[in-house]
């Protein structure tokens, strides 16, 4: 892969995750030109650099900045030498489909500046729960978001360098949904998205994770959507978007019901209870 297609992958971490080695391996085994940056507390930098000599380890933005402050710190520190950006948490996984999707994207004459794919939900032991329901056609994203439906997940998303520069980092007013704000700002300001039917990443559900606080998540999501999509879609478009979304994702709903019983994605995150 040419250096002009180099991908910056940022992993924010406190250096304590039991899954960090698996996350790092999942990035290192991608068949791509990747600059992997770990953003961590200052007291962890030396140990992490020795543990992962192939990565670049930089100080995060301090405890108050949280995950998104750590990502911003990495983007500020490593602002040259890459062309595309994504981040992966220290308990999640990039799958081989991430490389496959990127190679397909680079074969296009005019590749869109934002891409996304399918994300698997896994439990603490790495066992599959289901594939996350996803909207394949970006045109229907506003209609779904305005109904409280989050139509894609950040894991495995890619942003071209010019988009990242224009967005100027993650908005730290959002504790849990700054990733939604990040990509929705890109969408709302005209960036084109492309979906690839590839399993690009895995999101690990585990007890105690921040995403389990669904009350905060829903509040932040509602505020972000109102800010960036102030004009409501028509009732007909809203109903049709919901219908087609459910129809296309029916196999995923059935798989989730088989493994975890009948529940919504929010209920699944909120429960944080897993059968071992």
Secondary structure as GFF3:
##gff-version 3
##sequence-region A 1 276
A	DSSP	three_ten_helix	3	5	.	.	.	ID=ss1
A	DSSP	beta_strand	7	12	.	.	.	ID=ss2
A	DSSP	alpha_helix	20	28	.	.	.	ID=ss3
A	DSSP	beta_strand	34	40	.	.	.	ID=ss4
A	DSSP	three_ten_helix	42	44	.	.	.	ID=ss5
A	DSSP	alpha_helix	45	51	.	.	.	ID=ss6
A	DSSP	beta_strand	56	59	.	.	.	ID=ss7
A	DSSP	three_ten_helix	63	65	.	.	.	ID=ss8
A	DSSP	alpha_helix	66	77	.	.	.	ID=ss9
A	DSSP	beta_strand	84	87	.	.	.	ID=ss10
A	DSSP	beta_strand	93	94	.	.	.	ID=ss11
A	DSSP	alpha_helix	96	106	.	.	.	ID=ss12
A	DSSP	beta_strand	114	122	.	.	.	ID=ss13
A	DSSP	beta_strand	128	131	.	.	.	ID=ss14
A	DSSP	three_ten_helix	138	140	.	.	.	ID=ss15
A	DSSP	alpha_helix	141	145	.	.	.	ID=ss16
A	DSSP	beta_strand	158	160	.	.	.	ID=ss17
A	DSSP	alpha_helix	161	167	.	.	.	ID=ss18
A	DSSP	alpha_helix	178	188	.	.	.	ID=ss19
A	DSSP	beta_strand	193	204	.	.	.	ID=ss20
A	DSSP	three_ten_helix	210	212	.	.	.	ID=ss21
A	DSSP	alpha_helix	214	228	.	.	.	ID=ss22
A	DSSP	alpha_helix	235	248	.	.	.	ID=ss23
A	DSSP	alpha_helix	250	260	.	.	.	ID=ss24
A	DSSP	alpha_helix	265	271	.	.	.	ID=ss25
###
